[in-house]
Amino acid sequence: MGRRKGPKHDHQLKSPNVEHSTEELIAESSVSENLTEAPTTKSPDLEVTACSTETIDVLGNGLVVIKTLRKGLGRETRPSHGDTVVINYKGWLEDGTLVDDVENAKIVLGDGDVIHAFDLSIPLAEHKETFELITDARFAYGSRGRDPDIPSGAKLTYHIEILKVDDPPCYANMPNSERLAIANQKKDRGNYYYRREEFAFAIDSYSKALKILQLPTSSTQSSGEKSDVDCPTELINDAKLKLENNLAAAQLKVEAFDAAIMSCDTVLQSDPQNIKALFRKGKVSCVLFIC
């Protein structure tokens, strides 16, 4: 009947730097449930027999709406913030054009690994459930869209299948090579948000990546393990410096000047001649002291 919930751990990462996190998006309105049948967007390539007409207006304003297509294993199997979830999903534009078809995607809820509508809706779905998600552009790809297939302001329909629900990842017990791979994925996600000028979410992704790399190695992990031989400390330190520099750049964009100086100082402690950190710290100093 689904996995048994374990206790939350310190490695369930949260960033204090973000002012507009997914949790704040949820807090915009309480969840309202509407048990009447709602119209379903017709989408090709999906043969799921609906056994429930339960619909949930997630934010209470019609911008994120989900409808159960196949029931799961019960409410007690719903994932929580920080849990690891494996999903299949397909997404369509309003005209029926398929724009996403992904299998076995592994995400951590609330980490911003996917569009915001997923982080909002998946905690309301049960293990093994299949549901339809209709989301406004604000909680998907916004006014920028996604080149070349999703235009600006596109409303999207997704069919999502919850394959697996597990406890939050225990980064401290992972070998350095695995932690570095995950941190690089989150750095790439942060870069994605930065390019879209969603700087608060970029800060969140960079901060989570840094915390993964800053955790001490588990005492149960042998120092002679092949994974750490393949991933020397120098690689970890280099990745942390790049993340601190990226974090400082994003903090500058939201005028978090004190935080940006701290990020630059962290880089300069390890690399006193780091050009990017010196430039950004000088830029902050000019703003604060009106050079």
Phi, psi and omega in degrees: 000037179091167183286154177273130182296130175259173179289151174285151184237170179294339182280358173284104195275138174225142182255129178280354188275345190265130181264342184231064183279173178299327179298325178290328177296320178296322185287355180298332179200152177286154180288131176241135182253134179239113186272007174273155183289134178250151180296140181254130177294128179286126181227140182285168169065027176223122180240082179240127180273117181288130177244007178208147178250020181294127176238144179232123172271098195300316182258356180078010181232011177079004184275334176224110184234135177237151179223130180290129175256324176218125183295151178260209188262014177116154184300330182291349180263004179295139179286156178247167176305129180096344180290155175268129183230138175249129185224154161254144175207150172232147181226144182228149167285172181296335179274005178092002179289125179286125181240345178218138175209092190235135178243144174056042176283127181256120183229159172250118185299130179090356181271358180074022180289341183225182179297155186298328180298328177292314180297331180281324190265325186298325177297348179263002181254151181268158173303132181076005177281149168242130182220160176260136177240125173245120186232140172291157181302329183303327182255015177233260184245008169058205183285344181274337183067198176219108180293140001258006195254341183244114183286169178302137174069022186284130170277136187235150174241130179237148166246121188238131177247125180273105184275321186207141176233128181223168179293167178303147179296140178262086185298328183295335180268000181273148173294158182304322182298320180289318178298320179296319180297317180292318179298321178294324176297318180289327174297317178298321178294320176299319177297323177300312179295322180297315179298330179273002181063029173260074194290327179297319178289327175298315178301318180299313181294315179298318182296318179295319178298317179298316182296325177298318182282337182276346180295140177293149178292138181300143180292342179279351182267121181290138180293344181264007180299143183301324183300322180280333173295321179285345182228078182295163182302328181300323179293319178297313181297320178297319179296321179294321178297317179296320179294318178297320178296316178297320179298316179299319179298317180291321179296324175299321182296330180258012177060033173271073192293318179298317179294321179296319178298318179298319179295317178297318180297324178298318178295314186291336175296325180267330183221084186300340182256016181296116187297315183297316181294319178297318180296314183290323177293321176296323179295318178296318180299321178296321180291315185288325185249009176050066180300000000 
